[in-house]
Amino acid sequence: MIPVKICGITSRKDAEMVVNHGASAIGMIFYQKSPRFIFPEEIKKWISTIPNNIKTVGVFVNEKQKNINTIAEELDLDYIQLHGDESPEYCDKMIKPVIKVFRLGAAFDPAILDIFHVHAFLFDTYQKGIRGGTGKSFNWNLISDLNTDTPIILSGGLNLENISQVIETVRPSAIDVNSGVESKQGVKDKEKVAKLFHAIENIKHIDNNCSVFRGGFGAI
């Protein structure tokens, strides 16, 4: 099965639920303008209960380098996901492998990827003033023929209705789902999560050996 990251986790209950259904990674958002923001102190109470084989990802937006590295160290995160305007030099200063996010619109120039040396690229939907979690997809054809050796994680409005099509079109290394499995912002829906993973398990044609959340490509 293709690796799946469930992002926007705000509670131990939701973290354990998505892990039990097959998530390879969970993402916690440390961006205070996000409706799925969670204080690091809250996560610290339960993050040690997450199995070691499940990767933990901290999501940041244009945050101070020192603050990111401090949180990543205190929570022993596996990855740092940068969802803002961070430069390649900024990414290189992180103490954990970096997942660099690009929000795709018509103006996206894939040449920018050549200057980043990170663990993975995550592609999300561009919407002015909103840093992810829009619930809207982008034109997948923008990256369907992308030529890069860096693993691709696909996000942006993924849900039960479109998950098969997007995997067939883009064939990413992993997928990232947030609003598509929620009952309301910041709360994951057990039934939606179960149906999503059932659908992914039944995509028989996938032959993806990428270990983006399983120890490969610089993972820890």
Backbone as CSV, one residue per row, in Angstrom:
resi,resn,N_x,N_y,N_z,CA_x,CA_y,CA_z,C_x,C_y,C_z
1,MET,0.835,-1.196,0.000,0.000,0.000,0.000,0.873,1.251,0.000
2,ILE,0.456,2.254,-0.746,1.199,3.498,-0.790,1.219,4.136,0.605
3,PRO,2.364,4.668,1.042,2.429,5.307,2.361,1.450,6.476,2.466
4,VAL,0.818,6.598,3.633,-0.174,7.650,3.860,0.181,8.436,5.114
5,LYS,0.232,9.755,4.958,0.389,10.650,6.108,-0.959,11.312,6.366
6,ILE,-1.420,11.243,7.593,-2.628,11.956,7.989,-2.190,13.192,8.754
7,CYS,-2.533,14.352,8.238,-2.070,15.597,8.830,-3.191,16.293,9.599
8,GLY,-2.795,17.301,10.383,-3.769,18.051,11.172,-4.251,17.290,12.386
9,ILE,-3.400,16.430,12.940,-3.757,15.678,14.142,-3.725,16.622,15.350
10,THR,-4.806,16.616,16.123,-4.887,17.530,17.270,-5.143,16.813,18.596
11,SER,-5.167,15.489,18.590,-5.424,14.767,19.841,-4.800,13.377,19.801
12,ARG,-4.573,12.851,20.971,-4.060,11.486,21.081,-5.061,10.493,20.490
13,LYS,-6.336,10.720,20.741,-7.379,9.839,20.236,-7.313,9.715,18.717
14,ASP,-7.209,10.847,18.038,-7.140,10.815,16.579,-5.832,10.209,16.090
15,ALA,-4.743,10.492,16.786,-3.452,9.936,16.392,-3.498,8.414,16.435
16,GLU,-3.991,7.867,17.521,-4.046,6.417,17.669,-5.027,5.793,16.676
17,MET,-6.122,6.505,16.407,-7.118,5.972,15.484,-6.565,5.850,14.068
18,VAL,-5.886,6.892,13.566,-5.374,6.818,12.189,-4.214,5.842,12.092
19,VAL,-3.430,5.718,13.149,-2.347,4.741,13.158,-2.916,3.328,13.092
20,ASN,-3.966,3.079,13.855,-4.582,1.749,13.863,-5.187,1.380,12.511
21,HIS,-5.533,2.371,11.702,-6.107,2.109,10.389,-5.046,1.991,9.294
22,GLY,-3.786,2.301,9.622,-2.738,2.069,8.636,-1.891,3.251,8.239
23,ALA,-2.008,4.391,8.932,-1.190,5.556,8.594,0.289,5.257,8.789
24,SER,1.109,5.716,7.854,2.560,5.578,7.969,3.166,6.740,8.729
25,ALA,2.456,7.875,8.747,2.959,9.073,9.419,1.792,9.934,9.860
26,ILE,2.024,10.730,10.903,1.034,11.698,11.358,1.681,13.076,11.384
27,GLY,0.879,14.088,11.062,1.392,15.445,11.035,0.687,16.330,12.046
28,MET,1.462,17.141,12.775,0.929,18.089,13.745,1.309,19.500,13.303
29,ILE,0.352,20.409,13.341,0.552,21.746,12.789,0.866,22.757,13.883
30,PHE,2.041,23.384,13.766,2.479,24.377,14.741,2.444,25.787,14.132
31,TYR,1.382,26.058,13.437,1.173,27.362,12.798,-0.098,27.929,13.401
32,GLN,0.031,28.997,14.168,-1.076,29.452,15.000,-2.283,29.964,14.213
33,LYS,-2.111,30.302,12.949,-3.238,30.756,12.154,-4.049,29.601,11.577
34,SER,-3.560,28.395,11.759,-4.274,27.221,11.255,-5.373,26.815,12.226
35,PRO,-6.551,26.424,11.721,-7.612,25.925,12.606,-7.247,24.583,13.240
36,ARG,-6.153,23.983,12.768,-5.698,22.706,13.308,-4.418,22.861,14.130
37,PHE,-4.162,24.079,14.549,-2.979,24.358,15.376,-3.077,23.609,16.699
38,ILE,-1.926,23.106,17.145,-1.852,22.469,18.452,-0.565,22.904,19.133
39,PHE,-0.634,23.149,20.434,0.548,23.540,21.189,1.474,22.329,21.361
40,PRO,2.766,22.525,21.188,3.716,21.423,21.377,3.585,20.775,22.754
41,GLU,3.241,21.573,23.762,3.113,21.042,25.122,2.014,19.987,25.213
42,GLU,0.967,20.163,24.401,-0.120,19.180,24.402,0.337,17.857,23.785
43,ILE,1.087,17.954,22.704,1.576,16.744,22.037,2.561,15.992,22.915
44,LYS,3.332,16.737,23.660,4.369,16.122,24.504,3.767,15.123,25.492
45,LYS,2.471,15.284,25.805,1.811,14.411,26.772,1.566,13.010,26.221
46,TRP,1.504,12.884,24.864,1.139,11.580,24.315,2.000,11.092,23.159
47,ILE,2.897,11.913,22.651,3.620,11.512,21.441,4.476,10.263,21.654
48,SER,4.921,10.023,22.884,5.754,8.844,23.154,4.965,7.547,23.035
49,THR,3.624,7.635,22.991,2.807,6.426,22.865,2.663,5.977,21.410
50,ILE,3.083,6.823,20.468,2.997,6.463,19.057,4.097,5.448,18.734
51,PRO,3.786,4.343,18.087,4.794,3.324,17.769,5.980,3.913,17.003
52,ASN,7.149,3.379,17.254,8.375,3.908,16.651,8.377,3.833,15.128
53,ASN,7.637,2.886,14.563,7.636,2.750,13.103,6.706,3.751,12.422
54,ILE,5.932,4.494,13.196,5.065,5.539,12.655,5.804,6.868,12.748
55,LYS,5.987,7.529,11.620,6.769,8.758,11.584,5.945,9.958,12.037
56,THR,6.594,10.842,12.767,5.933,12.049,13.270,6.499,13.267,12.548
57,VAL,5.602,14.142,12.119,5.969,15.284,11.293,5.444,16.571,11.920
58,GLY,6.332,17.543,12.097,5.922,18.851,12.579,5.797,19.818,11.417
59,VAL,4.665,20.504,11.321,4.404,21.416,10.204,4.564,22.860,10.668
60,PHE,5.396,23.619,9.927,5.700,24.997,10.294,5.553,25.907,9.081
61,VAL,5.247,27.173,9.342,5.104,28.160,8.275,5.905,29.409,8.630
62,ASN,6.995,29.633,7.914,7.810,30.834,8.092,8.141,31.090,9.566
63,GLU,8.451,30.024,10.261,8.781,30.103,11.686,10.279,30.349,11.866
64,LYS,10.658,30.875,13.020,12.069,31.091,13.306,12.786,29.747,13.382
65,GLN,13.955,29.709,12.786,14.729,28.465,12.724,14.941,27.865,14.106
66,LYS,15.311,28.689,15.059,15.593,28.198,16.414,14.357,27.554,17.028
67,ASN,13.196,28.169,16.821,11.959,27.627,17.393,11.635,26.259,16.805
68,ILE,11.816,26.123,15.503,11.530,24.841,14.844,12.439,23.747,15.391
69,ASN,13.712,24.016,15.417,14.654,22.992,15.875,14.448,22.631,17.338
70,THR,14.059,23.612,18.146,13.781,23.345,19.555,12.587,22.407,19.709
71,ILE,11.513,22.700,18.993,10.312,21.849,19.056,10.608,20.458,18.507
72,ALA,11.323,20.402,17.388,11.651,19.107,16.783,12.472,18.245,17.730
73,GLU,13.363,18.877,18.464,14.210,18.130,19.399,13.420,17.699,20.630
74,GLU,12.616,18.602,21.172,11.868,18.296,22.392,10.843,17.184,22.166
75,LEU,10.232,17.168,20.984,9.216,16.160,20.677,9.791,14.948,19.960
76,ASP,11.082,15.000,19.660,11.758,13.932,18.924,11.019,13.608,17.625
77,LEU,10.718,14.668,16.871,10.026,14.496,15.598,10.925,13.785,14.592
78,ASP,10.326,13.109,13.644,11.092,12.450,12.591,11.363,13.375,11.418
79,TYR,10.393,14.265,11.118,10.540,15.173,9.986,10.044,16.560,10.331
80,ILE,10.588,17.523,9.613,10.124,18.903,9.677,9.519,19.247,8.323
81,GLN,8.256,19.657,8.334,7.572,20.039,7.095,7.465,21.558,7.051
82,LEU,8.031,22.156,6.010,8.072,23.611,5.879,7.067,24.043,4.830
83,HIS,6.052,24.757,5.271,4.906,25.072,4.432,4.855,26.550,4.030
84,GLY,5.972,27.251,4.217,5.979,28.676,3.915,6.888,29.036,2.758
85,ASP,7.588,30.148,2.919,8.459,30.665,1.860,9.934,30.398,2.166
86,GLU,10.201,29.316,2.849,11.563,29.011,3.291,12.504,28.766,2.106
87,SER,13.714,29.288,2.225,14.720,29.164,1.169,15.463,27.840,1.284
88,PRO,16.199,27.459,0.238,17.023,26.247,0.335,18.012,26.327,1.491
89,GLU,18.598,27.498,1.705,19.566,27.671,2.791,18.901,27.466,4.146
90,TYR,17.684,27.937,4.270,16.922,27.768,5.502,16.672,26.277,5.755
91,CYS,16.262,25.581,4.726,15.994,24.144,4.856,17.230,23.383,5.313
92,ASP,18.384,23.803,4.826,19.627,23.116,5.150,20.008,23.245,6.624
93,LYS,19.395,24.190,7.328,19.733,24.432,8.733,18.846,23.663,9.707
94,MET,17.930,22.899,9.199,17.052,22.122,10.072,17.778,20.896,10.622
95,ILE,17.423,20.500,11.837,18.112,19.370,12.474,17.462,18.026,12.148
96,LYS,16.334,18.050,11.444,15.656,16.832,11.011,15.448,16.897,9.501
97,PRO,15.249,15.746,8.845,14.980,15.755,7.401,13.774,16.634,7.082
98,VAL,13.879,17.353,5.986,12.863,18.344,5.632,11.946,17.865,4.513
99,ILE,10.653,18.077,4.711,9.653,17.939,3.654,9.280,19.357,3.247
100,LYS,9.662,19.759,2.036,9.381,21.132,1.590,8.096,21.156,0.772
101,VAL,7.217,22.063,1.161,5.906,22.163,0.525,5.904,23.237,-0.555
102,PHE,5.263,22.919,-1.660,5.013,23.890,-2.732,3.515,23.884,-3.010
103,ARG,2.918,25.068,-2.986,1.493,25.207,-3.287,1.351,25.500,-4.777
104,LEU,0.640,24.629,-5.441,0.619,24.689,-6.899,-0.577,25.452,-7.459
105,GLY,-0.229,26.385,-8.341,-1.206,27.090,-9.145,-0.684,27.152,-10.558
106,ALA,-1.326,27.920,-11.398,-0.925,27.999,-12.804,0.475,28.563,-12.983
107,ALA,0.951,29.350,-12.006,2.247,30.012,-12.135,3.415,29.160,-11.631
108,PHE,3.160,27.938,-11.206,4.228,27.100,-10.656,5.286,26.786,-11.701
109,ASP,6.547,27.001,-11.327,7.674,26.701,-12.202,8.477,25.560,-11.587
110,PRO,8.436,24.369,-12.166,9.135,23.213,-11.582,10.641,23.383,-11.488
111,ALA,11.201,24.368,-12.185,12.650,24.584,-12.128,13.117,24.927,-10.720
112,ILE,12.210,25.453,-9.900,12.580,25.834,-8.538,12.996,24.621,-7.707
113,LEU,12.516,23.445,-8.082,12.813,22.239,-7.314,14.299,21.888,-7.359
114,ASP,14.971,22.300,-8.412,16.377,21.937,-8.591,17.292,22.543,-7.547
115,ILE,16.852,23.618,-6.900,17.738,24.289,-5.939,17.507,23.815,-4.502
116,PHE,16.554,22.923,-4.313,16.277,22.392,-2.979,16.828,20.971,-2.859
117,HIS,17.520,20.715,-1.761,18.059,19.385,-1.471,17.437,18.925,-0.151
118,VAL,16.260,18.344,-0.264,15.488,17.985,0.911,15.072,16.517,0.843
119,HIS,14.473,16.064,1.910,14.039,14.670,1.994,12.925,14.357,1.001
120,ALA,11.960,15.273,0.886,10.820,15.056,-0.002,10.170,16.385,-0.353
121,PHE,9.452,16.394,-1.469,8.619,17.529,-1.846,7.164,17.156,-1.581
122,LEU,6.414,18.096,-1.026,4.986,17.898,-0.856,4.267,18.959,-1.678
123,PHE,3.361,18.528,-2.535,2.623,19.451,-3.390,1.194,19.593,-2.884
124,ASP,0.810,20.853,-2.677,-0.502,21.168,-2.130,-1.181,22.193,-3.041
125,THR,-2.418,22.507,-2.742,-3.191,23.444,-3.547,-2.912,24.887,-3.142
126,TYR,-2.697,25.739,-4.135,-2.524,27.165,-3.843,-3.882,27.834,-3.699
127,GLN,-4.057,28.522,-2.581,-5.209,29.392,-2.385,-4.727,30.604,-1.603
128,LYS,-4.923,31.756,-2.155,-4.403,32.987,-1.572,-4.828,33.129,-0.119
129,GLY,-3.820,33.371,0.740,-4.090,33.619,2.146,-4.280,32.389,2.994
130,ILE,-4.252,31.186,2.390,-4.462,29.957,3.157,-3.272,29.019,2.952
131,ARG,-2.680,28.580,4.046,-1.506,27.706,3.982,-1.898,26.248,4.202
132,GLY,-2.614,25.672,3.237,-2.957,24.256,3.341,-4.297,24.031,4.018
133,GLY,-4.755,22.777,3.945,-6.026,22.418,4.561,-7.211,23.061,3.881
134,THR,-7.093,23.366,2.588,-8.170,24.047,1.870,-9.311,23.116,1.503
135,GLY,-9.019,21.828,1.404,-10.031,20.884,0.955,-10.227,20.893,-0.551
136,LYS,-9.368,21.637,-1.255,-9.483,21.741,-2.708,-8.271,21.118,-3.384
137,SER,-8.488,20.482,-4.512,-7.393,19.868,-5.258,-6.877,20.831,-6.316
138,PHE,-5.698,20.526,-6.860,-5.144,21.325,-7.947,-5.077,20.469,-9.205
139,ASN,-4.623,21.063,-10.278,-4.501,20.343,-11.545,-3.333,19.361,-11.449
140,TRP,-3.641,18.092,-11.259,-2.589,17.091,-11.062,-1.678,16.946,-12.264
141,ASN,-2.133,17.323,-13.415,-1.302,17.221,-14.608,-0.070,18.118,-14.546
142,LEU,-0.097,19.112,-13.644,1.054,20.002,-13.482,2.290,19.240,-13.032
143,ILE,2.093,18.108,-12.344,3.244,17.357,-11.840,3.232,15.902,-12.296
144,SER,2.328,15.528,-13.162,2.227,14.124,-13.576,3.465,13.647,-14.322
145,ASP,4.179,14.566,-14.974,5.392,14.196,-15.709,6.639,14.815,-15.101
146,LEU,6.581,15.139,-13.830,7.702,15.788,-13.167,8.914,14.863,-13.110
147,ASN,10.077,15.405,-13.443,11.316,14.629,-13.453,12.173,15.021,-12.259
148,THR,12.114,14.246,-11.206,12.905,14.513,-10.005,13.204,13.213,-9.285
149,ASP,14.382,13.150,-8.678,14.757,11.981,-7.887,14.275,12.107,-6.447
150,THR,13.773,13.269,-6.092,13.269,13.497,-4.735,11.854,12.949,-4.610
151,PRO,11.578,12.185,-3.560,10.234,11.627,-3.392,9.160,12.709,-3.388
152,ILE,8.019,12.388,-3.961,6.888,13.308,-4.041,5.763,12.831,-3.135
153,ILE,5.322,13.735,-2.265,4.148,13.494,-1.434,3.031,14.383,-1.981
154,LEU,1.888,13.804,-2.237,0.802,14.562,-2.836,-0.276,14.877,-1.807
155,SER,-0.695,16.145,-1.800,-1.738,16.609,-0.898,-2.708,17.476,-1.688
156,GLY,-3.658,18.080,-0.986,-4.569,19.010,-1.630,-5.915,18.414,-1.971
157,GLY,-6.850,18.458,-1.031,-8.208,18.017,-1.307,-8.382,16.543,-1.567
158,LEU,-7.502,15.717,-1.055,-7.620,14.273,-1.282,-8.702,13.685,-0.382
159,ASN,-9.525,12.814,-0.960,-10.605,12.196,-0.206,-10.989,10.865,-0.867
160,LEU,-12.008,10.242,-0.322,-12.426,8.921,-0.809,-12.807,8.956,-2.286
161,GLU,-13.409,10.047,-2.730,-13.911,10.136,-4.094,-12.812,10.248,-5.146
162,ASN,-11.695,10.878,-4.802,-10.672,11.118,-5.833,-9.358,10.386,-5.613
163,ILE,-9.248,9.625,-4.530,-7.950,9.067,-4.175,-7.416,8.097,-5.226
164,SER,-8.266,7.276,-5.800,-7.809,6.327,-6.821,-7.298,7.055,-8.057
165,GLN,-8.041,8.050,-8.491,-7.657,8.793,-9.692,-6.344,9.524,-9.514
166,VAL,-6.165,10.148,-8.354,-4.949,10.935,-8.155,-3.718,10.035,-8.079
167,ILE,-3.840,8.879,-7.480,-2.711,7.959,-7.410,-2.362,7.437,-8.796
168,GLU,-3.386,7.147,-9.593,-3.143,6.675,-10.950,-2.516,7.758,-11.825
169,THR,-2.921,9.005,-11.634,-2.447,10.107,-12.471,-1.029,10.526,-12.128
170,VAL,-0.746,10.693,-10.852,0.540,11.248,-10.420,1.530,10.169,-10.009
171,ARG,1.032,9.065,-9.476,1.876,7.995,-8.920,2.915,8.562,-7.946
172,PRO,2.457,9.207,-6.902,3.375,9.812,-5.935,4.055,8.766,-5.058
173,SER,5.059,9.202,-4.323,5.744,8.312,-3.382,4.906,8.090,-2.133
174,ALA,4.054,9.061,-1.814,3.174,8.978,-0.649,2.063,9.996,-0.829
175,ILE,1.022,9.867,-0.025,-0.049,10.854,-0.058,-0.256,11.437,1.334
176,ASP,-0.813,12.650,1.361,-1.041,13.376,2.607,-2.507,13.805,2.621
177,VAL,-3.240,13.362,3.628,-4.677,13.655,3.704,-4.967,14.393,5.006
178,ASN,-5.813,15.417,4.905,-6.149,16.215,6.079,-7.665,16.403,6.161
179,SER,-8.174,17.419,5.495,-9.600,17.735,5.593,-10.491,16.629,5.035
180,GLY,-9.958,15.815,4.137,-10.750,14.763,3.503,-11.199,13.658,4.425
181,VAL,-10.647,13.610,5.657,-11.066,12.587,6.617,-11.504,13.228,7.936
182,GLU,-12.085,14.421,7.837,-12.524,15.120,9.040,-14.043,15.178,9.152
183,SER,-14.526,15.206,10.400,-15.930,15.483,10.674,-16.125,16.988,10.843
184,LYS,-15.082,17.645,11.341,-14.997,19.101,11.392,-13.520,19.455,11.496
185,GLN,-13.180,20.721,11.306,-11.773,21.105,11.271,-11.056,20.680,12.554
186,GLY,-10.001,19.878,12.372,-9.199,19.452,13.509,-9.665,18.174,14.168
187,VAL,-10.761,17.590,13.689,-11.280,16.349,14.273,-11.423,15.307,13.174
188,LYS,-10.717,14.201,13.296,-10.772,13.150,12.286,-11.999,12.262,12.489
189,ASP,-12.550,11.827,11.365,-13.748,11.007,11.355,-13.363,9.542,11.151
190,LYS,-13.674,8.708,12.120,-13.249,7.305,12.088,-13.771,6.584,10.850
191,GLU,-15.027,6.841,10.486,-15.612,6.156,9.330,-14.936,6.595,8.032
192,LYS,-14.673,7.887,7.889,-14.008,8.387,6.682,-12.587,7.845,6.585
193,VAL,-11.902,7.774,7.718,-10.541,7.234,7.738,-10.553,5.773,7.308
194,ALA,-11.466,4.993,7.870,-11.556,3.565,7.540,-11.843,3.354,6.058
195,LYS,-12.781,4.128,5.512,-13.133,3.981,4.096,-11.976,4.395,3.188
196,LEU,-11.255,5.432,3.577,-10.122,5.876,2.765,-9.059,4.788,2.683
197,PHE,-8.697,4.218,3.825,-7.659,3.189,3.816,-8.135,1.928,3.101
198,HIS,-9.398,1.622,3.212,-9.931,0.459,2.487,-9.810,0.681,0.983
199,ALA,-10.115,1.895,0.546,-10.017,2.202,-0.883,-8.573,2.117,-1.359
200,ILE,-7.647,2.636,-0.561,-6.235,2.619,-0.950,-5.712,1.183,-1.027
201,GLU,-6.117,0.358,-0.086,-5.681,-1.040,-0.085,-6.150,-1.786,-1.322
202,ASN,-7.246,-1.330,-1.916,-7.819,-2.001,-3.078,-7.331,-1.446,-4.407
203,ILE,-6.374,-0.535,-4.365,-5.770,-0.045,-5.604,-4.666,-1.029,-5.971
204,LYS,-5.020,-2.034,-6.734,-4.136,-3.179,-6.973,-2.915,-2.851,-7.825
205,HIS,-3.028,-1.858,-8.692,-1.965,-1.623,-9.665,-0.745,-0.916,-9.084
206,ILE,-0.858,-0.384,-7.869,0.248,0.388,-7.311,1.452,-0.510,-7.044
207,ASP,2.581,-0.092,-7.575,3.848,-0.786,-7.340,4.846,0.273,-6.910
208,ASN,4.824,0.578,-5.631,5.592,1.712,-5.126,6.507,1.228,-4.003
209,ASN,7.781,1.155,-4.290,8.736,0.664,-3.301,9.405,1.784,-2.512
210,CYS,8.935,3.004,-2.714,9.534,4.135,-2.026,9.300,4.034,-0.521
211,SER,10.336,4.291,0.257,10.232,4.218,1.710,10.286,5.618,2.316
212,VAL,9.540,6.540,1.742,9.595,7.929,2.184,9.266,8.080,3.659
213,PHE,8.402,7.219,4.206,8.098,7.243,5.634,8.549,5.963,6.335
214,ARG,9.486,5.256,5.683,9.890,3.963,6.248,11.395,3.792,6.308
215,GLY,12.096,4.877,6.566,13.518,4.759,6.804,14.412,5.048,5.625
216,GLY,13.848,5.287,4.436,14.673,5.554,3.269,14.835,7.029,2.969
217,PHE,15.626,7.355,1.977,15.808,8.723,1.521,16.203,9.673,2.636
218,GLY,17.079,9.234,3.510,17.559,10.113,4.551,16.685,10.140,5.789
219,ALA,15.675,9.298,5.833,14.797,9.274,7.009,15.537,8.713,8.196
220,ILE,14.976,8.969,9.369,15.610,8.481,10.583,14.706,7.478,11.298
